[in-house]
Amino acid sequence: MIIEYKVLPPNEIFKDIQIRKNKKEAYENAILRGMRHPDNWIYMYSKDNKDYFKNSFSRKYISYPQFGFYKKTYKGRSR
């Protein structure tokens, strides 16, 4: 699997995190790793080979590791 990330400008406040181009893949990975009730979670970002989600009710964060992937970056913003 290839994971594509946005490349943020160097002056961006969130330059140290990555945001997936395809958020659906982050959810699929999290569900395989044990996420329950994916409709209650919002994909926020990826960092250090983990995907981070925020609960839409409690605002609690949770992360799931990414396994067996090749990382590819692209420039630009998703539409």
Contacts in CASP RR format, 6 or more apart in sequence:
PFRMAT RR
TARGET T0000
AUTHOR 0000-0000-0000
METHOD contacts of the structure
MODEL  1
MIIEYKVLPPNEIFKDIQIRKNKKEAYENAILRGMRHPDNWIYMYSKDNK
DYFKNSFSRKYISYPQFGFYKKTYKGRSR
1 25 0 8 1.000
1 68 0 8 1.000
1 69 0 8 1.000
1 70 0 8 1.000
2 69 0 8 1.000
2 70 0 8 1.000
2 71 0 8 1.000
2 72 0 8 1.000
3 20 0 8 1.000
3 25 0 8 1.000
3 46 0 8 1.000
3 66 0 8 1.000
3 69 0 8 1.000
3 70 0 8 1.000
3 71 0 8 1.000
3 72 0 8 1.000
4 20 0 8 1.000
4 21 0 8 1.000
4 22 0 8 1.000
4 72 0 8 1.000
4 73 0 8 1.000
4 74 0 8 1.000
5 18 0 8 1.000
5 19 0 8 1.000
5 20 0 8 1.000
5 21 0 8 1.000
5 46 0 8 1.000
5 71 0 8 1.000
5 72 0 8 1.000
5 73 0 8 1.000
5 74 0 8 1.000
6 18 0 8 1.000
6 19 0 8 1.000
6 20 0 8 1.000
6 21 0 8 1.000
6 73 0 8 1.000
6 74 0 8 1.000
6 75 0 8 1.000
6 76 0 8 1.000
6 77 0 8 1.000
6 78 0 8 1.000
7 73 0 8 1.000
7 74 0 8 1.000
7 75 0 8 1.000
7 76 0 8 1.000
8 14 0 8 1.000
8 15 0 8 1.000
8 19 0 8 1.000
9 15 0 8 1.000
14 45 0 8 1.000
16 47 0 8 1.000
17 45 0 8 1.000
17 46 0 8 1.000
17 47 0 8 1.000
18 45 0 8 1.000
18 46 0 8 1.000
18 47 0 8 1.000
18 73 0 8 1.000
19 45 0 8 1.000
19 46 0 8 1.000
20 26 0 8 1.000
20 43 0 8 1.000
20 46 0 8 1.000
20 51 0 8 1.000
21 74 0 8 1.000
21 78 0 8 1.000
23 43 0 8 1.000
26 43 0 8 1.000
26 46 0 8 1.000
26 51 0 8 1.000
26 53 0 8 1.000
27 35 0 8 1.000
27 38 0 8 1.000
27 41 0 8 1.000
27 43 0 8 1.000
29 51 0 8 1.000
29 64 0 8 1.000
29 66 0 8 1.000
30 38 0 8 1.000
30 41 0 8 1.000
30 51 0 8 1.000
30 53 0 8 1.000
30 64 0 8 1.000
31 38 0 8 1.000
33 64 0 8 1.000
33 65 0 8 1.000
34 64 0 8 1.000
35 41 0 8 1.000
35 53 0 8 1.000
35 62 0 8 1.000
35 64 0 8 1.000
40 55 0 8 1.000
40 56 0 8 1.000
40 57 0 8 1.000
41 53 0 8 1.000
41 54 0 8 1.000
41 55 0 8 1.000
41 56 0 8 1.000
41 62 0 8 1.000
42 53 0 8 1.000
42 54 0 8 1.000
42 55 0 8 1.000
42 56 0 8 1.000
43 51 0 8 1.000
43 52 0 8 1.000
43 53 0 8 1.000
44 52 0 8 1.000
44 53 0 8 1.000
44 54 0 8 1.000
44 61 0 8 1.000
45 51 0 8 1.000
45 52 0 8 1.000
46 52 0 8 1.000
46 66 0 8 1.000
49 65 0 8 1.000
49 66 0 8 1.000
50 63 0 8 1.000
50 64 0 8 1.000
50 65 0 8 1.000
50 66 0 8 1.000
51 63 0 8 1.000
51 64 0 8 1.000
51 66 0 8 1.000
52 61 0 8 1.000
52 62 0 8 1.000
52 63 0 8 1.000
53 61 0 8 1.000
53 62 0 8 1.000
53 63 0 8 1.000
53 64 0 8 1.000
54 60 0 8 1.000
54 61 0 8 1.000
55 61 0 8 1.000
55 62 0 8 1.000
END
